[in-house]
Amino acid sequence: MNSKFLGTGVALVTPFKSDLTIDHDALTSIVNFNIENGVEYLVVCGTTGESVTISKQEKKEVIETISKANMGRVPMVLGIGGNNTAQVIEEIKSTDLSNIDAILSVSPYYSKPTQEGIYQHFKAISEASPIDIILYNVPGRTSKNMEVETTLRLANDFKNIVAVKEAGNNVSQYLELIKNKPEDFLIISGDDDLALGVVLAGGAGVISVIGQGFPKEFSEMIRLGLNGKAKDAYKLHFRLMDVIGYIFEENNPAGIKAVFEALGLCKDRVRLPLVPASNALKEKIKLFVEKF
């Protein structure tokens, strides 16, 4: 069992200053805030990190800032995915992966490949990657579900494919994956609202958006879940339930950045085509944070 990725991983935001350049000081503070409050690993440049609107050079700088702040304290997972297989492989080969423990690679979006196409895409990535791979299924964003059979086929065929971040918001799909997976393959929840239930059913943990805003409570909830302490874990889940709904109400990561603004950790700025959370939503989030 790859225990590096048990528990709570957080899909870090990329904080921006008012002029929309990257705020590296804020990023350093967010990394420290999360590690000091018990998260198990960091996910860098994923969807929540606005990976599609940051340049290659900026991505490099973000990785450097996070590595420097982390100082090897927790494992790091880097988002490298896309719908151009050759380009994904090129990026894997040209990226310095010396501080990175695994790649998180999203199932191809927009192109809508068949299940065989998805399989061949990840086969090619597996063969090119010098480090472990976490598959990422998020049909709400890719418009194509990676079926259970495809995930399990990849899990069985490639040793460096060690986990899936499953974010289909589909309980029966989670349960089928947990029931039929190879013993050492990890099923990681990508749905904050379902994460505890997934863990109690035998999942390995979560890659969370809200976790980075409330790292102490969220990572404790998941640890309790991994230890089968459902009652205590659900107490924490119910405390966080409203804010999990709020942050996804408009767009991600505008919601979580509004949380960080309320916490005084970074501005709520996002890059177009995303826009910041509406004033009404920010007010709700601010009130929640104050009460919490």
Secondary structure, DSSP 8 states (H G I E B T S, - for coil): --GGGSEEEEE----B-TTSSB-HHHHHHHHHHHHHTT--EEEESSTTTTGGGS-HHHHHHHHHHHHHHHTTSS-EEEE---S-HHHHHHHHHHS--TT-SEEEEE---SS---HHHHHHHHHHHHHH-SSEEEEEE-HHHHSS---HHHHHHHHHH-TTEEEEEE-S--HHHHHHHHHHS-TT-EEEE--TTTHHHHHHTT--EEEESGGGTSHHHHHHHHHHHHTT-HHHHHHHHHHHHHHHHHHTSS-TTHHHHHHHHHHTSS-----TT-----HHHHHHHHHHHHH-
